[in-house]
Each structure stands twice: as structure tokens, then as C-alpha cells.
């Protein structure tokens, strides 16, 4: 699938003005037929854009789009006194994480580089899940970071990244979110964002990390039908917003948390994380492969392991395939 260009891009820009516009008016402006306009609109809808039609009025987007622009991101980043990052915007990509990892493995990635896209065709969630990534609806963000202390030193990194997302949403929108171990950002039990950290390296040598963040902003209903858990998006809480500013602010807070992590690990962060823990003190179920444990969730420790009180004893659990679920009461 190609990114919108030519007449398709012109139609998208016309629809993004927030008013109804008829197919005939767009056709006259572009010198094409109404049928051609309708074909382009169908193509845009297939990309996940929520466009609707009202007889006698024409077409419009359900809500205005905030489109990514590299120069706007760079300007916002500079205004925040950010430094050291290189930004790149792609209209359509398979996965921002996959692309950065390919560059890492071919030695073409620059440290502290940020790749964002308007759409992912193979968006990646944790444990092989698909991350719904319709065009221009949400934020699809990846950051490359090199850690020279080996893969073991990256064990609790998703905790630091979750706090960076928390910092950003609080600073920009005064939005209080909760963090779910190990990688989810929730509002009232509904998923707003997710973190996916992928590693390449050796146990003792340099470790290359690609930090992926998917953040729901304006999820179209058509894409939401494929999501198998309660969810929400930023538009529910913040109204119209500027994705370019969001990228810049998120990058600045992520850099601060990564610098803190490099110096002291989670020593200065795990207690902060526990204060905004979504399942603190609740009875939960923890699964890893074919094993399942139930207990009272006591948060995380200084290494990023989740702590459960099981049969009166506090036990730590951590690993690549652990998931946390609220225990069913039915």
C-alpha cells in the first residue's frame, strides 16, 4: 500500500479542513470525475481513515488529523532544549521497530535515532500480537539506544520507558495514567499505550535496544473492531492535539529516563512506578508459558521483577513471556 500522494493526498487535505465538501467540488478543483474522487476516498478508507458521507453535504473526516512533519518535530524538540536525536518520518512502513532493528543489524542505525510513521502494515505488539496501526490515527514510535553493559543490564528497561510515557502525558495533557507490568499504559483499566523493547547483542558486550511505543490518539472504529481488550485513545481526554509536539516531548522525557537508567538502573524509579501501578494490592493471575500463579500484587522491585504475595510469602517473577491479568471473579 502506498502513502497518499497526488490527487489522493489533495483529497485528504481537503477533508482535513473539518468541513463537509462534496465529491463534485473536489472533482472540479482537481480536474477529475466524481467517480474518481469516490475511488480515492474508498482507498483512504481502506487505509483506516474514518470518512463518512451525508447526502446533500458531501464527505468529511470524523475528526481532524494531526499529520507528522519532520521539520515541526525538530523545531518543537529544539524549543524544549533537546539535543542528540535524529528524527525521521515515514508515511507507511511495515513496522518502525522492525525497520530500526534492520538498520541496527546492518550497522546503519545512529544512536538516539527516532523513527515515526503515519501507518504500519505489520505493527508489532508483545508476544507476537498485531498492533492496530491505521493511517494518521495514532502514534507509532521507535527509538534506538545503545547500552554498553550487556543484555542483562537492560532487564528492567520497559519500566523506565513506561515512566517516560507517564511523564509526557502528565506534562502535556495533565492526564493521570496507570502502568501495568511490564509494558502497558492504562486509563481506568483501558489500554492507551504499549511498550515493546527489542534487543540485539551479547550477554557481556554492547546491547542494541529498539524501544517501540504505540499510543492510541484517534482510533477509527473500523480498526478498533480488531482489538481484543478494553481500550481508549487520547482524543477522549485531550481533544485535538499536535502529534509533532507529542513526539518531541516524549523523546525528551525518554532521554531523561534512559540517562537515569544508565546511571542508577531502577533504584530511583521503581518506587515511582509503584505509586502509579494499575493493579497495586489486587488479586491477580500471572502466567508464563503453561505455568500460572495467583496472588496479591505488591508492585515491582528494584530489578523490575513483579512481586506477588503467594500463600503469605512475597515472590518475584520476571521473564520474556510473563503476562499479568486481573483474576476473574466469576
LINQUI-V611220 format. One record per helix or strand. SS is the DSSP state (H for helix, E for strand). FROM is the first residue (numbers start at 1). TO is the last residue. If there is no record, write none. Layout:
ss:SS from:FROM to:TO
ss:SS from:FROM to:TO
This chain:
ss:H from:6 to:15
ss:E from:21 to:21
ss:H from:23 to:30
ss:H from:34 to:46
ss:E from:51 to:54
ss:E from:58 to:61
ss:H from:70 to:79
ss:E from:86 to:93
ss:H from:96 to:105
ss:E from:113 to:120
ss:E from:124 to:124
ss:H from:126 to:128
ss:E from:130 to:130
ss:E from:139 to:147
ss:H from:151 to:154
ss:H from:157 to:173
ss:E from:178 to:180
ss:E from:184 to:187
ss:E from:190 to:201
ss:E from:207 to:215
ss:H from:221 to:224
ss:E from:231 to:231
ss:H from:235 to:238
ss:H from:243 to:264
ss:H from:270 to:275
ss:E from:277 to:277
ss:E from:283 to:288
ss:E from:291 to:300
ss:E from:306 to:310
ss:E from:313 to:317
ss:E from:322 to:326
